């Protein structure tokens, strides 16, 4: 059933993607190839930094669901831990910026990009605690408030960055203002969450912090491993095939991630469905229905990414003005996106059953294979080789994820599984 909440969720997610897409296209036409390559690497680094809360935000969100009477203390522990991590990353950024050699001009590798992206990453690290503040909207069934502030953060940041580009500012200024604007809006969202709950940041004892750390590590492990398949291709390409060639490849990845994000917004209720099977008298019947739904979603993903492979060369040429000479690149990253989509889909099952470590186990082999093959094939095939490598890795993890999820569903149908509490990511 399509609900108004679901429609708003998809529309707000689409707004985020549209803002990002417009900004990327304008930037590609105003910046040189090397500066655009730096932007692409900065985007990859953004995903990495925002995943290095080591699972604290996800654990805090889930804990509040199960113990709302202690919600303020749990929230405060998560906020303080992520603030500590943000301070640590800030110090690392400052030290790196101070000691990094200046005047590096070779386009190959990351050395040319680091002086431009360190300060924006420093600003971005200040945003890390808002993962707790914004994420806890989900704990009170206010998911669309989270989506509203995510959209506002991207829209405002993109609007300011577009103005700077139009008036001829360079990549350093654009990145710095872009991340600063998004960070400010995210902190506004955290303040709104606190006001709605009538909470403040409470004083927390070490046992409370220790409990959060011990509970968060499973989700943190899953987030870090998932980075390998979902966010590393652009980062690896910039390291292996030359920063000036990143733009067209990054555009292909952006299209794939946009489709993945919209599909995940559509499929997210599956996690809720599997989570609510705990103690349900008709769990086996529900599992059978949902297993059929999963098969239909896999076919839908295949159709979406087949279309993506065919239209990407035309879209990217018109969008960013960087034609893709090889259809193989689009096909490779379409298979990568399909594999990631299947992993996303079946991880909803495993995480709904309270098994995030099993999800991580499925992702590890594919990530390792992708990284190894990327380095091996990039020397022979360039960016096409990286696309092939990540396609193989993503499909390997997808096969493992399907196997693990179907095994757990079979155990449920056989009546030999008890669903684990405190589940989900």
Buried (B, 14 or more C-beta within 10 A) or exposed (E): EEEEEBEBBBEBBBBBBBBBBBBBBBBBEBBEBBBBBBBBBBBBBBBBBBBBBBBBBBBBBBBBBEEEEEBBBBBBBBBBBBBBBBEEBBEBBEEBBEEEEEEEEEBBBBBBBBBBBBBBBBBBBBBBBBBBBBBBBBBBEBBBBBBBBBBBBBBBBBBBBBEBBEEEBEBBBBBBBBBBBBBBBBBBBBEBBBEEBEBEBBEBEEEBBEBBBEBBBBBBBBBBBBBBBBBBBBBBBBBBBBBBBBBBBBBBBBBBBBBBBBBBBBBBBBBEBBBEBBEEEEBBEBBEEBBEBBEEBBEBBBEBBBEBBBEBBEBBBEBBEBEBEBEBBBBBBBBBBBBBBBBBBBBBBBBBBBBBEBBBBBBBBBBBBBBEBBBEBBEEBBBBBBBBBBBBBBBBBBBBBBEBBBEBBEBBBEEEBEBEEEBBB
